[in-house]
Amino acid sequence: MNKNYIIKDNWSIIEEGFDPKHVKSSESLMSLGNGAMGQRANFEEQYSGETFQGSYVAGVYYPDKTRVGWWKNGYPEYFAKVLNAANWIGIDVYINDEPLDLAKCREVKEFRRELNMKEGWLSRRFVATLPNFIEVKVETKRFLSLDEDEVGAIQYNVTPINQDVNIRFTPYLDNGITNEDSNWDDKFWDILSVDHQHDQAYIVSKTMKTHFHVCTAMQTQVSLNGQTLHLDKTVNATTDKIEFVYNKEVGKGNTLTLTKFGGYTSDRNHDKNTLVEVSKNTLEKVSELGFEVLLNNQKQAWAKIWDMADITIDGDVAAQQGIRFNIFQLNQTYLGKDARLNIGPKGFTGEKYGGSTYWDTEAYCLPFYMATKDQNVAKSLLEYRYNHLEKAIENAEKLGFKNGAALYPMVTMNGEECHNEWEITFEEIHRNGAIAFAIYNYHRFTGDYSYIPQKGLEVLIGIARFWHQRANFSSHLNKYVILGVTGPNEYENNVNNNWYTNYIAKWCIDYTLENISKIESDYSSDYTRIMNKVKLSKAEMAEWKTVADQMFFPYSEEHQVYLQQDGFLDKELITVSDLPKSERPINQNWSWDRILRSPYIKQADTLQGFYFFEDHFSTEELERHFDFYEPFTVHESSLSPCVHSIQAAKLNRMEQAYAFYLRTSRLDLDDYNHEVEEGLHITSMAGTWMSIVEGFGGMRVVDDMLSFEPKIPEQWEGYSFKINFRNQILKVNACKGHTHFELEGDKDLKILVNGKHVTISPNSLVSV
């Protein structure tokens, strides 16, 4: 860990004391979002120190042309990037013409910044001594409304302490912004208009190439000691910026407040010719409500989310803060309101990974949203992939596949592959398996089969066709093999017969054939429609089955484990414990060549297969594989600790499970990977939830029933969570010695607890 300045608290992320070295990290950790837009926790006033400015609009992106040294056929033409949108939070503050800039103040004391996760707001307060020796107290609060998701609100208070002063507030909109990670320093935005009306201002712009139209708008109001002022203002405008200037003489001890509402409207949701009018009406609506009413609505909206999604942990504040931070950020990123959207690995907290969709959604996020929202939100995530099926077929065609074979992208905004690393784009094809597994997982958990005959089977057929064509027959092995791949462990590239890839390929084919048979029998009209559309013959399906039945799986008789890939035992098998700490993390200290030749595993690979298909293997087999592979795992992917935590709990290794849990839950809070200033690891946060619910809670679906094997880390007194299982809400409260179950619903629910059948009746408490 290289950062531990965040104060432990059950409900808030708190920073006390101003340290410029923490600014960029705190900007990530205290980011705000509401599913439709988000922003890093940048200061409202100007700051000349190191900062990473970031405001983002969901679904608005730019196709940044791929930049590589050697172009290869099939390479994606661009890397999609979530765009840094116009800055609407800016408020320049001048005290007797001296700019308020914490980087230049003589002294900053009593600094406290808080992200209140329970109520969904960010606050900051400090006392600053300016270069002109004037001392002021500043208190700010801002939030992005969940109810009115095109709007955020800021309340900015300044109180002179040691003398009467002139305060100048200059709220502004600024579209002259750039991305930190542009490949070619392209201009991303074309400014169409800059305008204002009364206390509102608007900048309308469109993205280059993709032509998304966005209106950034603000409305401002000034008050003194809570009483609204009607001040004259000066308006200054350029081609990409507009500002209002308010001046007011303020006596010592009095408080001048600027209230600012702002946000974005886009042509993703409105006609591009009406964006200013929509913004005008929205700002008027929230202004009439007022800051306090809008804030109260925000508190109620978050209370509703927490009522279902919260996990309580008794006796461990660090663990409690960690899980709530993860749940909070997941809900800030995606609420399931817009089926066109998905969950980017950085959410609204930074630009790395382009803000695009990865296989993380299906592998890690889907279980969280299925259990804490409802099946419609989860189904929207499945439909997102169905809507991109034609693009997945095009992606496969670019690589030489045919006949409707579908390769889903590693990274995407619109279904088209846009990752810019060849070993990922061409080789990390296991992602196709996660798309199929999500369909299975959805049906297993919700009991809702309707998606598969309506849409899902077409996705499965495209994926099965890909695996059939990607495998080739080895006369040497007399088996089908899959060559030249990268598994989940991205510290190996271009390997042959990655066990996880081969196993999930076989499973995908078998699962597709199983569903074709079921739909032919039970959904004849859907079967006829789909077969006519995809032109799938019995002969082709027979070829699929041959590939699946004869798939090769590398295995070591000596170690009694499946091998991660053909050549794994040829490596110098030195465990992680024998690595010098000075060389960790290896991705920041070793050459890529050295990493690729090493035995070190970035994240669960073979064990990822044992996680997905736990019921295919015995506990003894899991234990052998865990003991063989975990000692070589460096956990330098955010997706790694959660899987290992779940499996360690399954194996009753509670100290190890707890250590992995703490790492996944506090990965960003404690900056384990030394990169939090770039943004948070949003998609892996769902793994934190899984670590508790599936790990310590032991939740599975067995024989169409929820099953639990509750265990409690020694550091905890107990924990609780809720599960929405088939529209019935089950609360699980695990304590040392027993577990309580309560049911919200209208009918009995049969579950398994430690292998025994238990019936829970509505509105009753059952202790086991």
N, C-alpha and C positions, 0 to 999 in steps of 0.2 A: 504494500500500500504506500502511495506517496502523498495521499491527502487524507486527513482525518479532522478537518476543521468544522465539519457539519455537526451541530449539536444534536445529541440523541433526544428525540421527542416522539411521542406516540402518534401525533397527528400533523406535525409541521416539519418542514425542512428549514433550519434556522442557521444563519451565519451572523456571528457577532464580531465586531472589530473589522475595520476596513484594511484589506491587504490587497494591493494591486495584483499580486501573483495569483489571487483566487478569482479575479473578475471573470475571465473567460470560462472557467469551470462552473462558477455559479450561474453564469448566463445559460449554460446547458441545464444544470440541475434544477433551476427554478423556471424553466420554460413553461409557457402557457399554451393551451390549445382547446378547441371545442369541437373537433371533428371536421370543421369546415375551413378553419384557418388556425395558424399558430405563430408563435414568436418566441425567440430567445429572450431571456430576462435582461435585456439591455437597459441601461439607464435612460430615463426620459430626457434629462438635461444632457448637454454636450459633455463628452468625455474624451480627452486627448491621449489617454493611456491605451494600452493594448486591449482591443475588444473585437468580438466577432459579431457583427451586426447581422440579424436574420429575422425576416418576417415572411411567412409562406401562405399561399392560398392552395387549398386542397385541389388536386387534379390539374393544376396549371403547371405546365412544364415546357422545356425547350430541348430540341434534339441537337445536342452539342456534337459536332462532327468528331468521329473517332480519331484519336491521335495515336499512331503506332509507328514503330520504326520499319516494320516489314508487314505489308498488307498480305493477307491470306484470303483465298477464295472462301466465301461463306461468312466472312467477317461482318458483324453488325456495322451498319453505316454510321451509327451515332450512339452516344450514351445519353439517355434521357436524364435531364436534371430538373429537379424541383427548383423553381426560380425564387431568388430573393426578390420579394415584391416591394412596392413602395413603402417607405417608412411613414406610418401614421401616428406613432406614439411620441414623436419628437416634441419637446418643449424646451427651448432655450430660455435660461433664466439669468437675468442681470440684476445685480444689486449695486445701485449707484454707478451704473455702467460697467461694473466688473462682472465678467461672466462667471457663473457658478460651474466649476469644473473640478471634480474631486481629485483629479491628477495634479492640479495646480494649487490646491488650497494649502494654507499654512498648517492647518491642523484639521483632522476629521476625527471626531470622537462620538461615543455613544452610537456607533453605527450598528444597525440591526436590520437584517433582511429576512423576511419570513414568507415561505410558500405554505399557505394554509390549505392542506389537502382535503380537510373535512368540508370546507366551504368553498373552495375553488377560487382563491384570490392570492395576489402577491402584494406584499407591503414592504416599505423601506422607511427607515428613519435615521437621522444623523444630525449632529451639530457640526457645522463647518465654520472655520475662520478663513475668510477670503484673503487674498493678497493685500487688499486695502484695509485689513484688520476688522472688517465688519463681521460680526458673528450672527449666524442665522440657524434656526432649527427647521429642518425639512421633514415632512411626513408625506408619503405617497401610498396610494393603494390602486391597484388595477386588476382587471379580470376580463376574460373573454366570455361573453354570455352564452350559456348553453341553450337558453330559450330563443334568443334572437341571435342566431349563429353567424350573422354577417356584421356583428357589432361587438366592440369592446369598449370599456370605460376606464377612465383614469381620473383620480382626484389627487391634485398636487397642491400641497399646503406649504407656505413659507412664512415663518415667524421671525422677524428681526429681534435679536436678544439684547444687544448693547447700545443701540441707537435707533433713531428714526431714519428711514431709508426710502429711496425710490426703488420700487420693484418693477422690472419690465419682464412680462411673460411674452414669449414669442412661440406659440404653438404653430406647427407647420406640417405639411405633407411634402415628402421628398421622393421623387421617382428617379433621381440620378444615382441609382445604386447598381452594384455589380455582385456577381457571385464570387466566393472565395476560390472555387475550384473550376473555373472556366478553362477549357482546353486551349482555346484560341483567342481569348479576350474579346469574344464577339459581343456585339451589342444585342442584348436580349429583349429590350423593350423599345417600342416606338411610341412616343408621346403624341396623343391625338388632340388633347385639349387640357387647358388649365383654367379653372374658373372659380367663382365664388358667388354666393348670394346670402346677404345678411350675415349670420354667424356660421355659415357653412362654407366649406371649400371642397373642390372636387378636382381630381386629376384622372382623366380617362386615357388609358394606354392599351396597347395590344402587344402580344408577344411576337417576335419575329419568327417566321417559318410556321409555327403552329397557329398563329392568329387567334389566340384567346384574348378576349376583350375584358378588361378589368377597370372598374371605377374605384379609386381609393378616395375616401371622403372623411371629413371631420366636421364636428360642430362643437363650439366652445362657449364657455360661460365663466365669468369672474365674479367672485363674492368676497366680502370682507366680514370676518367673524360670523359667517353663516348667512349674511344678508346679500342678496343678489345686487350686483352693480350693473349699471348700464353705461359702460365706458365707450368713449369713442376709440376707434382702433385705426391703425394704419395697415393697409394691405400691400404686401410686396410679392410680386410674382415674376418668375422667369420661365423658361421653356420647360423646366422639369420640376419646379418647386414653387410652393405658395405658402406664405406665412401671414399670420395676423400678429400685430404688435399692440400690446396693452401696457400702459404706464399707470402707476398708482403710487402716491405717497402713502406710506404705511408707518404708523407710530410703533415705537418699541413695544413688544408684547402683543401686538395685534397680528392676526393671521389672514393673509391673502391666499385665496384658493382659486385655482384654475380647474374647472371640470371639463374634461374633453371626452367626447364620444367619437369613435372612429371605426373604420373597418373597410371591408371590400364587398363589392357586388361584381359578379362575373356573368359572362354570357353562357356559362355552363348551366345557369339556372334562370336567366332572364334574357329577353331580347336585347341584343347589343345596343340598339338605339334607345333603350329605356333605362340604361344603367344609372344615369344621373338622377332621373326622376325616382327610381326605386331607392337609391341612396338617400335622396332628400326626404322621402316619406318615412324611411326606416329611422333616420336620425331624429326626425321630428317626433316620432312615436316614443323612442327611448328617452328623449329629452323631456317630454311631457311626463313620463313615468318618474324620471329623476334618478340620480345615482343610487340613493339608498333603497328605493323600491326595486330597482334592477338588481342590486346586490342581494337583497332579501330573496328575490326570485332565484338568484344563483345559488344561494344557500339551500333552498328547498329542492332545486334540481339535483344538486349533489347529494342531498340527504336521501333522495329516492334511489340514486345509483348505489350509494353505500349500503342502503338497507339490504340490497341483494348481493352486492359484490364483496362486501367487507370480509376480511379474515381477522379474527382477534387472536392475539397471542398473549398469554398471561406469564409474567415473570421475566420478560426479555425485551427491553425497549428497543435495542438495536435491531432485533429480528422483526418486531412489530413495525417500526418505522420503515424497514426495508420492504416488507410485503405491501404496505399501504402505498408507498412511493411507486412501486411497480404497477399496482392496480390503478392508481390515479393517472399515471402517464399513459397506460393503455386506453383508458376511457377518454383522455384528452385527445388521443390520436384517432380513434375510430369508435363511433357509437352505433353504427349500423343503419344510419338514416339514409344513406346514399349508396345504392348498390353498385354505382360506377366506381366507387373508391375502394381502396384496400389499405393495408397496414405496411408502411415503409419502415425499414430497419431503424431509421433515425427519427421517424415521425416528423414533428415540426420543430425539432431541436437542433438541426444542423443539415449540411448539404452532402455529407459523405453517403455513398451508395445511391445518390441521385434521387432519393425520395421514392424509389420505385418499389414494385412488388417482387418479393422473393418467395422461395418455397417455405420460408419460415412461417408464412401465414397458415398453410395447410398442416405443417408438422407440429407447430407450437401454439399458434394463436387460436385456431378453431376450437380446441377443447375449452379454453377460457370463455369464449363468447357463447358457445353452446350452453354452458352451465350457468353463466351469470346473466345472460340476456334471455333470449328465447330462440326457438328453432328457426324463426324467420330471419333473424340476424345472421345465424349460421348459414342458412340456405343462401342468403345474399352473397356470402363469400364463395360458395360453390358456383352460383350462377355467374359470378364474375369470370370464372374460368370457362364456363360454357360459352359465354358471350365472346370469348377470345379464341374459340376452337379453330375458326378458319385461319386466324393468324398463326396458331400453333402448327397447322398443316403447312402453311406457307414457310414457316421457319424450318420445318423438316425438309421441304422441297429444296430450299436453298442449299442444304447439305447433301442432296442427292437421294433423299427418300421419296417414295411415291405411293400411289394408291390410297391416299387419305391418311398416311401415317402422320401422327401429330407429335411434335416435340415442343413442349411448353417452354417458354423462355426462362432463363435463370434470373433475368432482370427485365422488368417491363413497366410501361405506363399504359400502353394501349393494346397489348397482346403481342407486339413485335419485340423480338430479342434486341436488347440494347446494352448488353454488357461488353466491356472493352478489354477483357483479358481472354486470350484464345483458349487457355487451358480450362477456363470456366465455360465459355460459350460452347465449345465443341465437345468437351469431355465430361462435364459434371451433369451427366444426363440422368442421374438418379432422381433429380427433381421431378421427372415425370411420374415416378412412383408415389411421391408425396401427394400429387394431385389426385391420383386414384385412391390412395389410402384415406384421404379426407372424405371421399364419397362413402367409403365403407364405414368410417368412423362416425359420420353423421347418421347413417342409418342405424348403426349399432346403438348409438346413444339415444336418439330421438324416437326410434321406432317408425319413423316416417319413410316409407319406401317410395313415395310418389315421385320424388326427384329423379330417381334412376330411370324409370320408363319414359318420363317426360323429357329429360335432358341428359342425365348423367351417363346413360349407356352409350350415347354418341361419343362422349369424351373418353370413356373406357375403351371403345373400339379403336379410336385414333391412337391411343396410347399402346394398346396391344399390338396394333400394326407396326408401330415404331419398334417395339422390342423384338418382334418377329424378324424384322429386317435388319436390326442392329446386331443381332447375334449371328455368328457364323459357325459352321460345323468344323470341328478339329478332328481330322482323321487320326492324328496322333493320340488324342485322348478318347476318341469315339464319343465325344460330348459336344454340346453347343457351348461356345465361349463368347465373352464380350470383351473386346480388346480396346486398349487405348482410352482409358477413362480416368476421371478423378472422382473419388468417392467423397463422402462428407468430410473426410480428413484432407483438407486442401494443402497439406504439407507433403502430399504425394501427387504427382501428375503423370499422365500417360502410362498408367499401370494396366496390367492385364488381370481380368477376373477379380475385380473388387467384389468381395463376398456379398456385401450389402447390396450393391448394384445388381448382381446376378440374382440374388434371392428375391429382391422386390420385383425384378423383371418377371421371374417365374410366377410370383404371386399375382401380379397384375394380369397376366394372361389367364391364369386359372380363375381369378375372380371375375374377369370379363366373360369367360365362357359360362361360368355358373349363372351369371345374371342374364345372359342371352337365353339360356335354357329356361329360367324362371319366367322371363317376360314372354317367351314363346308360348309357355303353358298358361300363364295367368293374365297376360295383357296382350291378347292377340292383335288388336288393332294397332297398338303401339309397336309391336314387333313388325308387323307388315310395313308400317310407315317408315320405321328406322331402316329395315333391310332394303327397302326400295331406295332410300336416300343414300345409304353408304355402300350399297351393292356388295354385300358381304355374302360369300358362298360357304357351303358346308365344307368344301374342299380347302378353302383358305383357313377355316377354323381348325381343320384337322392338322394343317401345317403348324399352326400356332401351338397346338397341344403337343406335337412332337418336340418342338423347341423347349417348351416348359418342362416336359417329362424328362428330357435328356440334358438339362442345364448342368453345367459343371460348377462345383463348389470346392475351392481349394481347402484342403484339410491337413492338419498335422497329426499323425498318429502319435508322434513323440509327446506332444503337448496336449493332445486330445482337444484341440480347438480348431474352429474354422479360421483360415488365414485371411487376414485383411486383404491381401492380394497375393498373386503367385510368388513374388520375390521377397515377401516380408522377412522370412527367416534368413535371407542372404545379408541382411543389414547387421551392423555392429550393435548388438542388443544391450545397450547401456541404459539403465533406467533413469528417470527424471531425477530421482533422489541423488544420483551421482553427478548431476550437472552443477557446476559452480553457479551460485546465485548471481554473480556478476554478469553471467551470460543470459540471464532471463530478463524479459521475455526473448526467446530466440528470434522472433520475427523482427525485433528491433536491434539485434546484436549479431546475427549470423547472416552470411550470404545466402541467397536463395538456393544456390547449388548445394551448399552444405545441408540446408534444411531438407531438401528433396532426398538426399542420400541417408538421412538419419532415420531412426525408428520412431521419431517423435510424432505424436498424434495431436492435431489441433483441437479436435472435438470428437465426440462419440462417432465411431464409424461402424465397425462390426457391432458394437454395443447399441448403436442406433437401431439396427435390425432387431436385436433382442428386446429393445424397448417397444417398437411397433408390434412385434410378433411374439410377445412374451408368452402367450398361451401355446406357441408351437414348440416350446422348449421346457425342459425340467428346470427346477431351481438349481440342481446340481450343475447342469450345463451353463446356466447363467453365471454361477459362482466361478466355474473354471475360466470362462471368457473374461469376466470382470477382473479376476486375479491376474490374468495374463496381460490384458491390454491397458488397464488403468495405470500401472506403473510406468508406462511409456507415454502417458497423456499429459500434455503441458497445459491444457485447458486455456489456450490462448484465443479461443472463440467464445463469444458471450453465450453461445448455445450449448456449451459443453457441461458446465457444472450441474445444470438441472437434471439431465438424463442420469448422470452419475449419482446424484442425490437420491433420485427415485429408486435406482437399482440398489444402492447401498442400504436404503431403508428396507427394501424387499428382502435383502440378505441379513437383516437385523444388525447391521453395522451402524449403529445410531450415531456414534461420535463422528464417523466419516460422513454420514448422511447430513448431519447438522453442519459440519464444516463446509460441505458443498452447497447446502442451502444458504448459509450466510454469505458465501461468495456470490452466488447468483443473485441474491436479494439486494446485496450492497455493492454489486459490481461497479456501478456508477457513483454511488454515494461515497465510496472509499477509493474510487479510481484505481481498481486493480490493474487495468490494462494501460494505465498512464496515457489516456487519450480522451478523457471525458470532455475536455474543452471543445472537441470536434462535434459533440452531440451525444445523446443517450442511446442505449441499446434497447430500443422499444420492443422489437419482436421477441427477444429473449426474455423480456419481463414476464411474458405469459408462462415461461418455464418456471419462474419463481412460484407462481400460483400452482402449477402442476407439482412442484416439489412438495408442497404442503398437502394438497388434496389427494394426489396420486401416490406421493411418497409416504409421508407420515400418516395420512388418512387411509392409504391403501385402497383408494377407490378404483374399482374396475366395473365393467359391465360383464356379468357372467350369467349365461342362460337367460338372457333378456331381463336380468334384474341388476340393480345396483348392488355391489359387493364392497364391503369395507374390512380392512384389517388395521385398525387404529394403533398407532405407536406414538410415544411422546419423547422427544429429546430430553435428556436429563436437565438441560438448562431451562426448560419450560414447566410451568404449572399446568398448562392446558392450552387448548386452541379451539376455535370454532369457525365454521364456514357454512354457507348455504349452497344448495345445488338445485337448479331448475331441471328436474327430470320429468320429461313428458308432461309439462304443464302442471306439475305438482312441486311445491317448494319444500325441500327437506333440509332442516337445520341439523348439523352435526356438531356436537360439543364434546370434545375428547378431554377427559380429565385423567389423572393418574388413578388407575384401578377400575375405571368404568367410562362408558361413552353414552351420552344422552342423545336421543333422536326425537325431533319434533316435526310434525308434518302440517303444512298448509295446503289444503286441497279439499276435495269432496268425496274421496274414496280411499279405501285402505291401500297401502303400498307395501308390497312384500320385498324385503331386502335380505342380503346375506351379511352376517357379521361374524368374522372369523370362521367362515364356512358353515354357520348354522342359520337356518331360516328364522327370520324375525318379521312380524307383521306390525306396521305402524299405522295407527288410526288417526284420522284428522283431529287436530287440536288436542292432542294428548302427548304426554311425555313418556317415552320408553327408555329405560336404562339397561344397558347390557354390560 
